[in-house]
């Protein structure tokens, strides 16, 4: 179980060394997500169209290790954009990966930028 989670580490914008081309903006549903693979990681890419924002996070829900967050339910907790596991309903901040249910585990998040209708995700390697 730890091995799956160990490969996911949040990346701050100033730590980005590689911008990975995840696809075109049209490849991602409005107010929803899709999964992409980067090396040995599954990454959920979220097009939060209602907010005019894009997010990327690990696809694995740390609660039961299901690869489902790209199909999670998105919304806001006050002003914090969030994603909920579609199976267990555990919620996480899309900004910093913190658990909004007050539990210990969190998710890794990654910077996203849109350049000429291409979705780019930032990684350290």
C-alpha positions as CSV (number, residue, x, y, z in Angstrom):
1,X,0.0,0.0,0.0
2,X,2.7,2.5,0.9
3,X,4.5,1.8,-2.4
4,X,1.5,3.1,-4.4
5,X,1.3,6.3,-2.3
6,X,5.1,6.9,-2.1
7,X,5.3,7.7,-5.8
8,X,2.9,10.6,-5.5
9,X,4.4,13.8,-4.1
10,X,2.9,17.2,-4.5
11,X,4.8,19.6,-6.7
12,X,5.0,23.4,-6.1
13,X,5.1,25.7,-9.1
14,X,8.7,26.7,-8.4
15,X,9.8,23.1,-8.2
16,X,8.6,22.2,-11.8
17,X,11.4,20.9,-14.0
18,X,9.2,19.2,-16.7
19,X,5.9,20.3,-18.2
20,X,4.1,17.2,-19.5
21,X,1.7,17.6,-22.3
22,X,-1.4,15.8,-21.0
23,X,-3.7,16.5,-24.0
24,X,-5.8,19.2,-25.6
25,X,-8.4,21.1,-23.5
26,X,-11.1,19.4,-25.6
27,X,-9.9,16.0,-24.3
28,X,-11.2,16.9,-20.8
29,X,-14.9,17.2,-20.0
30,X,-16.3,20.4,-18.6
31,X,-16.7,20.2,-14.9
32,X,-15.1,16.8,-14.8
33,X,-11.9,14.9,-15.2
34,X,-9.9,12.3,-17.1
35,X,-6.9,10.2,-16.2
36,X,-3.5,10.5,-17.9
37,X,-0.3,8.5,-17.2
38,X,3.0,10.1,-16.6
39,X,5.8,7.6,-16.1
40,X,4.5,5.3,-13.4
41,X,1.9,7.7,-12.1
42,X,-1.8,7.9,-12.8
43,X,-2.8,11.6,-12.7
44,X,-6.4,13.0,-12.6
45,X,-6.8,16.1,-14.7
46,X,-9.8,18.2,-13.7
47,X,-11.4,20.9,-15.8
48,X,-13.3,22.9,-13.3
49,X,-15.1,25.0,-15.9
50,X,-17.5,26.6,-13.5
51,X,-14.6,28.2,-11.7
52,X,-12.5,28.7,-14.9
53,X,-9.7,26.6,-13.3
54,X,-7.7,23.5,-14.1
55,X,-6.2,21.1,-11.5
56,X,-4.2,17.9,-11.4
57,X,-3.8,15.4,-8.6
58,X,-3.0,11.8,-8.0
59,X,-5.7,9.5,-9.4
60,X,-5.5,7.0,-6.5
61,X,-7.8,7.7,-3.5
62,X,-5.6,7.1,-0.4
63,X,-8.5,5.8,1.6
64,X,-8.9,2.4,-0.1
65,X,-6.3,2.8,-2.9
66,X,-8.8,2.8,-5.7
67,X,-7.8,4.6,-9.0
68,X,-10.9,6.7,-9.2
69,X,-10.3,10.4,-8.5
70,X,-10.5,11.4,-12.2
71,X,-14.1,10.4,-11.9
72,X,-14.7,12.1,-8.6
73,X,-17.3,14.7,-7.9
74,X,-16.0,18.3,-7.9
75,X,-17.4,21.2,-6.0
76,X,-16.3,23.9,-3.5
77,X,-16.1,23.9,0.3
78,X,-16.5,27.6,0.9
79,X,-13.9,29.0,-1.5
80,X,-11.8,25.8,-1.7
81,X,-12.1,23.7,-4.8
82,X,-12.5,20.1,-3.9
83,X,-12.8,16.6,-5.3
84,X,-14.7,13.7,-3.6
85,X,-13.9,10.1,-4.2
86,X,-16.8,8.7,-6.1
87,X,-16.7,5.5,-4.0
88,X,-16.0,6.6,-0.5
89,X,-17.0,10.3,-0.6
90,X,-13.7,11.4,1.1
91,X,-13.0,15.0,0.0
92,X,-9.7,16.6,-0.8
93,X,-8.6,20.2,-1.6
94,X,-7.6,20.5,-5.3
95,X,-5.3,23.3,-4.3
96,X,-3.1,21.6,-1.7
97,X,-4.4,18.0,-1.4
98,X,-5.4,18.4,2.2
99,X,-8.2,16.1,3.5
100,X,-11.3,18.1,4.1
101,X,-12.8,15.4,6.3
102,X,-10.2,16.1,9.0
103,X,-8.5,12.7,8.4
104,X,-4.7,12.2,8.2
105,X,-4.2,11.2,4.6
106,X,-4.0,13.7,1.7
107,X,-3.4,13.6,-2.0
108,X,-0.6,14.9,-4.2
109,X,-1.4,17.9,-6.4
110,X,0.4,19.3,-9.5
111,X,0.5,22.6,-11.2
112,X,-1.4,22.9,-14.5
113,X,-1.1,25.5,-17.2
114,X,-2.9,25.9,-20.5
115,X,-0.9,27.0,-23.5
116,X,-2.5,27.2,-26.9
117,X,-5.3,24.8,-25.9
118,X,-2.8,22.2,-24.6
119,X,-3.0,21.1,-21.0
120,X,0.4,20.9,-19.3
121,X,1.1,19.4,-15.9
122,X,4.2,20.2,-13.9
123,X,6.5,17.6,-12.5
124,X,9.9,17.6,-10.7
125,X,11.4,14.9,-12.9
